[in-house]
Amino acid sequence: MAERSFVKEVEKLRAGDGEVFRGEGILAITKALLQNGVGYVGGYQGSPISHLMDVLADAQDILGELGVHYEASASEAAAAAMLAASVHYPIRGAVTFKSTVGTNVASDALANLASGGVTGGALVIVGEDYGEGSSIMQERSHAFAMKSQIWLLDPRPNLPSIVKAVGDGFELSEASNTPVMLQVRIRSCHVHGEFNCKDNLRPHTTVADALESPKRDLGRIVLPPASFLHEQEKVTKRLPAALDYISKNKLNEHFGPEKAKVGIILQGGMYNGVIRALQRVGLADVNGATAVPLYVMNVTYPLHQGEILEFCEGKDAVLVVEEGYPDYLEQAIGAMLQKSGQTIKLTGKGPFPAAGEYTGQVMLDSIQIFLAQHSDLLPDKGRAPNKPAELPDLKELQQTVPMRPPGFCIGCPERPIFAATKLVENELGEHHIASDIGCHLFSIMPPFGIGSTTMGYGLGPASASAFNTTETDRRTISFMGDGGFWHNGLTTSIGNAVFNQNDGVIVIVDNYYSAATGGQDILSSRANNKSKSTKHPIAEAVKGIGVKWVRQVDRTYDVTQMQNVLKEALTTPEKGPKVIVASSECMLNLQRREKPLLNKAIKDQKRVVKTKFGVDEDVCTGDHGCMRLSGCPSLTVKTLDDPLRDDSVAHIDQNCVGCGNCGEVADAAVLCPSFYQADTIHNPSSSEKLLRKLQDRVISALQNWRERRSLIIEEL
């Protein structure tokens, strides 16, 4: 169950020629694929293109009507390998995944695809997960594109440009027999706008057609001596063909006056930020008309030397706007200018920071610095740029605003797993703990502070393999999610542990979905999926690969049980990998499914029980030990009006979803028994209403009795 449904929105994909499409970037990309006769699509979810996979999944009926094959791939490598269908057959194919981690996983297939080349258009839509909203290491796709000679498109972030780039990508790929990457940043994925549609096209050749007429070209297979010829073909045939297509079809764009003393060369994806900065300094208007010439590279690899030199001719200073490090574009353009003998002042990573996202403020400040350095060269109608505003004192800000580390969602079933781990370590001592990619990685943050490394998706147990030694009895603990398990972990981590007789403890966090990427179904999901095979238990797969010691925990909220199983795994004399499958459904997906049903039941006058938890203020000691072992956002502090109690007490706010983890933790850690459960009954039965009246009367009577007793004691 994905976090967002696009069932209604995908109907827009049926729009025909001349109709205006209005919507989000990811929907526009899907529509563009259909307009350009794509034959098959696949991919693996991950920000910022998770919703693109959700759109494709919800549009399967439309894809099927056009004869388009869709597949939710097991990994980015599986997705990239799909493009093999375009090697021998004139079929257009597209796959999508996040970059750069997805590109790293897919690297083997992509490198082989780029070596042998393609016949049909092959498009790789990479979500460039870069900047302050990113969840991964900060790298760029550009290096991979150069390394394997895959052309890289970076369109301006508006719907007409993105849609055009999809068509350009397919045609460029076919014209040069080379796969093409289409890079979309988070703003491109979620930007809203409109464009004029074309009719959807059924693929000229479908995958079914290809199966009926198999083809084979030995020269396309990556094996010596053909692989040596591939390298030469890239340089002598494919690159010239690509440059010719780029130039003839004007894939790169020029804005502003033809002649000026200063100019800006920029990645297409940076266009909105650059034009906004120029507007703010008075050198562009709200319609995008600019007094400073712009050379917008919607194709950032390969660079078209002729176009760049032509743009730079007659200018004294040029600014290169290139987000991220290293400065590949600036270096390449500098080399072109040097070889051509031009003496232009080329600037880039000077006014601009060497690394980091080019936010609106960074863009404005950096462009202002460049323009101030060359104010004498600016057009007469442009005003002298202002001095960049000074940034606030971040140290002072950090002292004023408390840190808010990312953490688990309210009611997350993974929180009790790490509470149990912390309790076990309090008893047995600290262990080396290897983490993995996924929601469970939040364990490294307060209040748990559990986990030392994260090396890749499904690689948590493998990253602890160096500590597999017989010189000590202390075992490692490794965590891995169910998404990572099926993506890479079954072979790379579990198989590796079995083969090398690893004696460590492996905890597989099973929340029924690929939860961190948006709640997509995977092999072990419990839900029914009309087009995918689910309900394959992780424990069975683990046993099938050779693990002997396997424990299944079906309710992670039972902290005591989790604690006992972990302790058993760390102390058992049995050798070999110890695998614990800790299963409970992702609370976000559970709430998405259950809340509408409960609200409907209440509206239909059906009996519904909603559970909440609270803290008895009279019992709470105020030591906050429960928070240090829980960290639930709904568990907070409250200051009492009682003048005799200085310390704040624990308090559960209205966001509580009734998972019970706070009470379970308090019980397992032998903390104060201050938690209580309260059930709210909607549309109660007649007997329940009668029982409530009797309870109210008994409570009232007892309260009156206590008050009378207090008065008697005072009189005595």
Buried (B, 14 or more C-beta within 10 A) or exposed (E): BBBEEBEEBBEBBBBEEEEEBBBBBBBBBBBBBBBBBBBBBBBBBBBBBBBBBBBBBBBBEBBEEBBBBBBBBBBBBBBBBBBBBBBBBBBBBBBBBBBBBBBBBBBEBBBBBBBBBBBBBBBBBBBBBBBEEBBBEBBBBBBBBBEBBBBBBBBBBBBBBBBBBBBBBBBBBBBBBBBBBBBBBBBBBBBEBEBEBBEBEEBEBBBEBBEEEEEEEEEBBBEEEBEEEBEEBBEEBBBEBBBEBBEEEEBBBBBBEEEBBBBBBBBBBBBBBBBBBBBBBBBBEEEBBBBBBBBBBBBBBBBBBEBBBEBBEBBBBBBBBBBBBBBBBBBBBBEBBEEEEBEBBBBBBBBBBEEBBBEEEBBBBBBBBBBBBBEEBBBEEBEEBEEBEEEEEEEEEEEEEEEEEEBBBBBBBBBBBBBBBBBBBEEBEEBBBBBBBBBBBBBBBEBBEBBEBBBBBBBBBBBBBEBBEEEEEBBBBBBBBBBBBBBBBBEBBBBBBBEEEBBBBBBBBBBBBBBBBBBBBBBBBEBEBEEBEBEEBBBEBBEEBEBEBBBBBEEBBBBBBBBBBBBBBBEEEEEBBBBBBBBBBBBBBBBBBEEEEBEEBBEEEEEBEEEBBBBEBEEBEBEBBBBBBBBBBBBBEBEBEEEEBEEBBBBBEEEBBBBBBBBBBBBBBEBBEBBEEEEEEBEBEEEEEEEEEEEEEEEEEEEEEEEEEEEEEEEE
